Amino acid sequence: MTSYRAALPFALISMFAFVPVVLAASITPLVQKECREDYRRYCQEYGLESQALRLCMDKAGRSLSHGCVQALIKAGEVSQADVQRRKQSGR
């Protein structure tokens, strides 16, 4: 049991060491291109890939450019059904 306790911190550090690489790679080139101005206009104070950025972009939803919305759909950040639902609800 003691050997597990000694190995646990190493395992956690190893596991989290790769998280930034995965997160940084998840913004697609299309999203970078199409959402650059929307990010600058509405959410530039938030870090990339942060939950705060996602919430900000969600709040700005109806103001986002068409190209950005389409890129977010392609990247799987939002579904076409969600976009349609928001359009119908006026949100």
Secondary structure per residue as TSV (DSSP state, phi and psi in degrees):
chain	resnum	aa	ss	phi	psi
A	1	M	-	360.0	-35.2
A	2	T	H	-64.6	-35.6
A	3	S	H	-65.7	-32.4
A	4	Y	H	-66.8	-40.1
A	5	R	H	-64.6	-37.1
A	6	A	H	-71.1	-33.9
A	7	A	H	-83.6	-21.8
A	8	L	H	-59.0	-49.2
A	9	P	H	-59.7	-39.6
A	10	F	H	-63.3	-42.7
A	11	A	H	-63.9	-42.3
A	12	L	H	-65.3	-43.8
A	13	I	H	-62.6	-43.6
A	14	S	H	-62.1	-41.7
A	15	M	H	-65.8	-46.0
A	16	F	H	-78.5	-14.8
A	17	A	H	-64.7	-26.5
A	18	F	T	-93.8	-10.0
A	19	V	H	-60.3	-47.6
A	20	P	H	-60.1	-34.0
A	21	V	H	-64.7	-44.3
A	22	V	H	-65.8	-44.8
A	23	L	H	-65.1	-42.2
A	24	A	H	-64.7	-31.4
A	25	A	H	-81.4	-10.9
A	26	S	T	-82.7	-12.5
A	27	I	S	-82.6	115.2
A	28	T	-	-73.8	155.6
A	29	P	H	-58.0	-35.4
A	30	L	H	-65.1	-43.2
A	31	V	H	-64.2	-42.4
A	32	Q	H	-56.2	-46.9
A	33	K	H	-68.4	-50.8
A	34	E	H	-78.0	-24.8
A	35	C	H	-106.0	1.6
A	36	R	H	-54.1	-51.8
A	37	E	H	-69.4	-35.8
A	38	D	H	-63.3	-42.4
A	39	Y	I	-59.7	-47.9
A	40	R	I	-63.5	-39.1
A	41	R	I	-72.7	-41.0
A	42	Y	I	-111.4	-29.6
A	43	C	I	-139.0	22.9
A	44	Q	T	-64.4	-17.7
A	45	E	T	-78.1	-5.7
A	46	Y	S	-104.0	143.5
A	47	G	-	-69.2	148.1
A	48	L	T	-61.7	142.5
A	49	E	T	64.8	18.0
A	50	S	-	-92.2	156.0
A	51	Q	H	-64.2	-35.1
A	52	A	H	-61.9	-38.5
A	53	L	H	-65.0	-43.8
A	54	R	H	-59.9	-42.6
A	55	L	H	-65.2	-40.5
A	56	C	H	-63.5	-46.5
A	57	M	H	-65.2	-36.3
A	58	D	H	-63.2	-43.9
A	59	K	H	-63.7	-37.3
A	60	A	T	-79.6	-4.5
A	61	G	G	-26.4	-61.7
A	62	R	G	-70.4	-18.1
A	63	S	G	-89.8	-11.3
A	64	L	S	-67.3	147.8
A	65	S	-	-65.9	154.8
A	66	H	H	-58.8	-42.5
A	67	G	H	-61.7	-39.8
A	68	C	H	-65.7	-46.0
A	69	V	H	-59.8	-44.4
A	70	Q	H	-63.9	-39.0
A	71	A	H	-65.8	-39.5
A	72	L	H	-66.1	-35.2
A	73	I	H	-64.5	-48.0
A	74	K	H	-61.3	-33.9
A	75	A	T	-80.5	-7.5
A	76	G	T	82.2	13.2
A	77	E	S	-76.7	-25.9
A	78	V	S	-149.8	150.9
A	79	S	-	-96.8	157.6
A	80	Q	H	-60.3	-37.4
A	81	A	H	-62.8	-40.3
A	82	D	H	-63.6	-41.6
A	83	V	H	-62.4	-46.6
A	84	Q	H	-62.5	-43.0
A	85	R	H	-60.9	-41.8
A	86	R	H	-66.5	-39.1
A	87	K	H	-61.8	-43.1
A	88	Q	H	-69.7	-33.5
A	89	S	H	-84.1	-11.3
A	90	G	T	78.6	11.2
A	91	R	-	-83.9	360.0
